[in-house]
Amino acid sequence: MAPRKLAAGNWKMNGTLGSMDQIDALAEGHGGAACDILICPPAQLILPAVQHGKGIIKIGGQDCHAESAGAHTGDISAAQLMDAGATHVIVGHSERRADHGESDADVAAKAAAAHAAGLIAIICVGETEAQRDAGETLEVIATQLAGSIPAGASAGNTVIAYEPVWAIGTGRTPTNDQIAEVHALMRDKLQGQVDGAADVSLLYGGSVKPANAAEIFALANVDGALVGGASLKASDFGAIITALDAA
């Protein structure tokens, strides 16, 4: 067994019902893809996205609450995502950590809830620009991994995404050596913490686009990407999918 290749798109707070034509285009153009294809749209679009994905495009949530139900206005549970047809959920994205003050413990609780509901948790880690400049990157990533991955995590229910905060939406990317260094660290740190650590899919995220996808996917321990803006257009995301298939 080897890690599954995964091209995941995070639409963030973008998209309407009119955007389903992009899902249609992906399903029509990449039905024979060797990699898994995932789109994580805003919550209100999950059900129609599942329908338009036709089983070819997997659909996921962008976040979930740690509780399965209750008085949590505006939140959504992992069970509700599953009920709508989602297969995955992103937890611990840097925007959630920064904008909502989510700690590693919060992320681990959400990932555990995702696992309990039958979803695959995409657990995000990444350093800020200040941490990178201070030479703290590897320490930060190791600490986030140790605190954000719940007990019971396995290659079957967990994906790890490395997204340097300073590279998200900025057009900047780490050097290939920097990406490879972090992914090697992650693979090593997962040993003993995740069942089947060698088979956990490790994604890179942060200004991934058609122009740089192939060289990123050629790096050791990079099994795919978590893509932001470039996933909003089927033509751009399709080129990234094609690059991953060729890797």
N, C-alpha and C positions, 0 to 999 in steps of 0.2 A: 504494500500500500504506500502511496505517496500523497503529499498534500494536494487537495483539490485546487485547481486554478479557479479563481473567482474575480470577475469584473463587477464591482459593486458601485452603484451610482447613488449619491446622496443629494436629493433635490433640495434639501433644506426648506426654507419657507418660500418656495417657488412652485408654480404649476397650478393649473385649473383643469376642469373637465376637458377643455379644449386641448390640453397637452397630451391627451391619450393617443393622439396621432403619432406621437414620438414612440410610445410603447408599441403601437401597431407596426411602425417601421422597423423597430428592433426585432420584433417577433418574425416579421416577414423576411428580414435580411440575414438573421443569424440563427435560424432554426437548426442548422447543422453544426453550431459552434461546439468545440470540444470543452471549452471552459464553461463554468456556471455563470449565468448573467443575473444580476440582482439590481432592482431599482427600489429605492426607499423614498417614496413620495410623502407629502404631508398626509396626516392621518385620514382626512376626509376623502382622499383619492385612493386609498388602499383597495377597497372593494372593486371599483371600476378598473383599477390597474390590474388586478388579478384577472378580471374578465378579459381585458384586452391583451394580457400577456399570454393567454392561451396555453399555459403550462410550459411555455418556452422561456419566458422571462419570469424569474422568481421575484416576489414582492416582499418588502420588509418595512418595518417601522423605524422611526428615527429616535425613539426613546420609549421607555415604559416606566411605570411606577413599580416600586418594590412590593407593594401590596397587591393582592389579587382582585380586590374590590373595596369599596368604602367611600367615605365622605372626602373625596379628593378632587374638588372642582377643577375642571380643565385638564386633568390628567387622563392617561389611558393605561390600562393594564396589559400585561403580556397575554393574558387569556383573551382579552378583547381583540388584540392584534391577530392572534391565532384564529379566532372565530371569523374574522374578516378575510382570512385566507393567506395571511402573512406566514413566511417561513423563517425569517430572520428579524432581528432588531439590533440597531446600533445603541450601544451604551457607553457613556464616558467620553463622548466627543468633546474636544477642547472647548467648543462653544457652550456646551452644557456645563462643563467644569468651571468656566470663567463667568458666564452670564448667570448661572444659577447656584454657584458655589458648591458644586458636587464634589465630594471627597472620594478617595479611593474606596472607602467603606460603602459609600452610597452606590458607587458603580458596581461593586461586588454584589450588593443586595439586589440590584436591578438585574444583573446577569443571572443570579440564582433564580429570580422570579421568571426570567425568560426560559431557563432550563426546565423549571417546574411545569411551565405551560407547553413545553415541547418545541420551543423556538431555538434557533441557533443565535447565540449572542456574539455580536461583533464588538469586542472590547477595544476601545481606542486608548492609546498612550502617545505622549509626545512632549517635548521640551519647548519652553519659550525661547525667544531670541536671547534674553539675558542669561538664561541657564546655558544655552549653547556657547555664548561668548565667554562664560565663566568656566568652561570646561567641565560642566556638571552633567552633560547629556546622558552618559551611560548610567550614572548613579540615579538620575531622575527616572529613567526608563525602568531600571531594575526595581526601584521602590514602587512605581506605579503598577508594575506587573505583580509584585508580591502582594499588594493591597487590593487590587481590583479584580483578581480572578478568584471566584468562589470555590469552595470544596465541591467535588463532583464534576469539575470541568474536564472535558475530554476532547479529542480530535473530532468527535462526532457532533458536539454541541457548542463548540467555541472556535471563533476566528479572532486573531489579534491584528489590529491595524495600527501601524506606526505613522503618525501624522505630526511632524514637527510644526508647532503652532505658528512659527514665523514663516512657514511656506504655504499656509492655507490661504488660497485666494490672492496671493501676492505676486504670482508669476515667478517667484524665486523657488529653487529647489536645492536641497543639499547636493554635494558632489556624490558621484557614484560610490566612492570609497566611504563616505559618511553614511550613506544608506546601507551599504553592505555591512559596515561595522555594527550598526544598531540591530539589523536583522540577525546577524550572527549571535549577538548578545541575547536577543529574545529567544532564539532557538535553544541556546544553552540554558537560560534561566527557566524555561518551561519544563526542563527535565525535573522530575520529582514533584512538580506542581500540577501538571496536567497529564491525564492518562493518554498515552499515545502521542507524546510531545513531538516526536519526529514527523508526525502526520498532520499537525495543526497548520492550517493555512495562515500564512503571514502576508498581510497586505501592506503596500506603501500608499500613503495618501499625502497630498500637498502639491497643488499645481501640476498634476498629471495631465498631459494633453497628448494629442496624436504625435506631435513633433518629438517628444522625449520618451514615449511609452516603451518603445522597443528596447532602448538601452537600459531602462530601469528593470524591465522584465528579464533581461539577460543576467541580472545579478543573482548570486547565490542566495537562497532562502527568501526570495521575493516570489510569492505565489499568485500575485495579482495586485489589484489596486482598489482603493476607496476613493472615488472620483467625485468632485463637487460640480463646479460650473460646467465642465465639459460633458457631464452626463445629461444635461438638459436638452441637448440636440442629438438626435439619433445618428446624424452623420458624424459628429465628433466622437461620441461614445462608441459608435460602431467601429471607427478606426482603431480605438484603444482595444476593443474586443478582438479585432483581427490581429493586432500586434501580440496580444496575450496568447491567442491560439497558435501563433507562429513561434512563440518562445520555447 
